[in-house]
Structure formats: structure tokens, C-alpha cells
Amino acid sequence: MKQSKKRTHLSIVAIVGGGLTLALVLALAFGLREAYLVPAVVAGALLFGVVWLWEHANAHADGSEWWQDDDASGWRGY
């Protein structure tokens, strides 16, 4: 199974997620119109989802995944 590595540096996901939250708080504090706020939040959420998926797809793999097949016979045991 894929396992995420423990990271000591700030992850891209944390930066995007924190930026989205900060943008929402600042927009509501300064009274920006919802017509501008909603599309920005939706775009930010989509960006956050894409970055999270990319980060998850690049997580460490230990080599024991079920699709790893050392045999060219086609039999994978399922």
C-alpha cells in the first residue's frame, strides 16, 4: 500500500489549503461581494483537490502492491 512519508517541510497541500482559508477569512473581513468570493473559493477548492490528488499519487510505494507482477504469465492471483 502507498504510505505517505513524514515530511518536515511545509507541504504544497498545506500551503494551498491555508491560502484558501486565509482568502475566505480576509474576504469576509473586508466585505468583498459574494459574486467575486464564490467563484474564487470554487476555483481554490478545485486547485486544492488537484494538488492533493497529485501529492497522494506521488506518495511512497513500498513495492508490495498487488499490481506488481514479476511474472510475465499474466496470472496475478486474483
C-alpha positions in Angstrom: 0.0 0.0 0.0 1.1 3.6 -0.5 2.3 5.3 2.6 2.9 9.0 2.9 6.3 9.9 4.1 6.7 12.0 7.2 7.7 15.4 6.0 9.4 18.1 7.9 8.9 20.8 5.3 5.6 22.6 4.6 3.7 20.6 2.1 2.1 22.1 -1.0 -1.2 20.8 0.2 -0.9 22.8 3.4 0.1 25.9 1.6 -2.9 25.8 -0.8 -5.3 24.8 1.9 -4.1 27.5 4.2 -4.2 30.1 1.4 -7.8 29.2 0.7 -8.8 29.5 4.3 -6.9 32.8 4.6 -8.6 34.2 1.5 -12.0 33.3 2.8 -11.4 35.0 6.2 -9.9 38.1 4.7 -12.6 38.4 2.0 -15.4 38.2 4.7 -13.5 40.6 7.0 -13.1 43.2 4.3 -16.7 42.8 3.0 -16.0 41.6 -0.6 -19.0 40.8 -2.7 -20.1 37.2 -2.9 -20.2 37.4 -6.7 -16.4 37.5 -6.5 -15.9 35.4 -3.5 -17.8 32.3 -4.6 -16.0 31.7 -7.9 -12.7 32.3 -6.2 -13.5 29.7 -3.5 -14.7 27.2 -6.0 -11.5 27.6 -8.1 -9.4 27.4 -4.9 -11.2 24.2 -3.9 -10.6 22.6 -7.3 -7.0 23.6 -7.1 -6.7 22.1 -3.6 -8.3 18.9 -4.8 -5.9 18.6 -7.8 -2.9 19.3 -5.7 -4.0 16.8 -3.0 -4.6 14.1 -5.7 -1.1 14.8 -7.2 0.5 14.6 -3.8 -1.3 11.4 -2.9 -0.4 9.8 -6.3 3.3 10.6 -5.6 3.3 9.0 -2.2 5.9 6.4 -1.3 5.2 2.9 -2.7 7.0 0.0 -0.9 6.8 -2.4 -3.9 4.4 -4.9 -2.4 1.4 -3.5 -4.3 -1.0 -6.1 -5.8 -0.3 -4.9 -9.4 3.4 -5.6 -9.1 4.0 -8.8 -11.1 7.4 -10.3 -11.5 6.0 -13.0 -13.7 5.0 -12.4 -17.4 2.5 -15.2 -17.3 -0.5 -12.9 -16.8 -1.6 -14.7 -13.6 -1.8 -12.1 -10.8 -3.5 -14.2 -8.1 -7.0 -12.7 -8.1 
